[in-house]
Amino acid sequence: MALAVVVGAGAGVGSVVFRWCIKTFTGLLSGHSDYSSSPGASNPHVPWLGPYFVLLTPVIGGLLYGPLVNRFAKEARGHGVPEVMLAVAQRGGRISPKVAVVKTLASALTIGSGGSVGREGPIVQIGSALGSTLGRVTRATEGRTKLLVACGAAGGIAATFNAPLAGVFFAMELILGTLSAEAFGATVLASVTASIIGRASFGDVAFLNLPAFHVDHLAQYGLFALLGVVAAVVGMGFARFLYLVEDACDWLWRGPEWLRPAVGGLALGLVLLALPQMYGVGYPVLEKATEGGYAVGFLLLLLVGKMLATSLTIGIGGSGGVFAPSLFIGAMLGSAYGIGVHDLIPGTAGAVGPYALIGMGAVFAGAARAPITAVVILFELTGEYSIILPLMLAIVLATATSRRLSRDTIYTLKLRRRGIDLEGPASGAAIGAQHVGTVMEPLPSALPAITSLSDAADLLSLSGHGALPVVDDTGQYVGIVTAQMVAEALAEQPESAPALVGQLAAPPAPVTADQPLAQALHILLSANGTGVPVVDAEQGKPVGWLSHQSALRAVHATA
């Protein structure tokens, strides 16, 4: 608890410093506190250049952060969250402390010089690096170090966006990938501590200033549902386009990596000259879109422009997040969609604003596949509760559609392209490369479904296994029964307790003989017993048994 508070305080202070750096570099390089609020204006520092100064700012920024990242912390390049996810999943939560400093400067320079990226990825990596460093200094266990990394991520999100709940769920849903009482308690402490520091510095106001929204007609729910599906397609399209542009930049560039952001900055400058609304994060443009300040054609142009500008910023080696661009793209999509349906069915569609807000959440959910975070963060960013029901509907449909379209999210796709599977073994791990069939044990004797619970208890106690397979009267496999299940059933009142093991048996997640051992371990570790059956991939019949001991024998076999 004490360490969680310390990490939260560090993340809160880090977010204050980070936002100050962004504001300072933006003012120095553009002459405005946020150039996207006055697109096309000249820079008062160099008024003789007029709006053409945006051709130079990405180059200057690239010359500053390119050598910094290449020399001190190459992992600070890009949007940051995948690196934190990898550190938690396969590296014991270890993140270099240099990342916090380098990421702060590199991301602030990227955004201040016109890079069209967000603040959430950098602050997550900054806070996580602080948590990891504290874990090593205090000699915390690996599990506690991972939790401190998540606390840093939660605190960074909470302080930067004044969204304490969103910080908690972001950390558990995306960083830890699990929901538990311990993780919830620790991340809440970090998030609250960081939020107090953030509110003391930035004020206790909603991050986005949007008009009040409400649902006028029940038929709008159908329109919101359709928007959720469309937003999922756009969100996954953004993820694919992002890495397509990154591949193109990798293919084109043949010079030293430290010079790549500066040379690539020329291309980004051309985009900013054509669409100055893409300069920096772009929240003023987003707010204007939700208020109906743009025509449909220009909204679609801004949508495509944001995809290009963000992808180009990251592709040339810039440092920044993809959360804010996802919100921006969603707002443009939602506003265009809202105007379109309003023109088609003006008596039913209602105002444009709710569609923009729902589009923001749905595109992020489609890209990141984090529905709880999407719902909570949109509520906290806007302070608007009246739209929560259609927001939940659209986000769930966007998440489901995204899952059908791709196995990866915008975060995990970056890692998979590098040959890294978060559910697989770490590089060089002793367990993981083998297949289940090479280490599984013979199948233990099955229990008939008509076996009484008292008899099952005796057989389980003598079997040496914490679980046994169960077959029906025809010999068909129906599932497994564990010692814990039997003990809990025997402890119930006689009138409510099951009498036979067939009433308790349930099949676990399937493990097949040709499955990688590292993938099967996730299922084994989540099982209540000490083993799970290995089933035939085609017929679904048990052919062997995987236990913790048989998995450990894989280490002995490779030693």
Buried (B, 14 or more C-beta within 10 A) or exposed (E): EEBBBBBBBBBBBBBBBBBEBBBEBBBBBBBBEBBBBBBEBBBEEEEEEEBEBBBBBBBBBBBBBBBBBBEBBEBBBBBBBBBBBBBBBBBBBBBBBBBBBBBBBBBBBBBBBBBBBBBBBBBBBBBBBBBBBBBBEEEBEEEBBBBBBBBBBBBBBBBBBBBBBBBBBBBBBBBBEEEEEEBBBBBBBBBBBBBBBBBEBBEEEBBBEBBEBEBEEEBBBEBBBBBBBBBBBBBBBBBBBBBEBBEEBEEEBEEEBBBBBBBBBBBBBBBBBBBBBBBBBBBBBBBBBBBBEBEBEBBBBBBEBBBBBBBBBBBBBBBBBBBBBBBBBBBBBBBBBBBBBBEEBEEBBBBBBBBBBBBBBBBBBBBBBBBBBBBBBBBBBBBBEEBEEBBBBBBBBBBBBBBEBBEBBBBBBBBBEEEBBBEBBBEEEBBBBBBBBEBBBEBBEBBBBEBEBEBBBEBBEEBEBBBBBBBEEEEEBBBBBBBEBBEEBBEEEEEEBBEBBBEBBEBBEBBBBEBBBBBBBEBBEEBEBBBBBBBBEEEEEBBBBBBBEBBEBBEEEEE
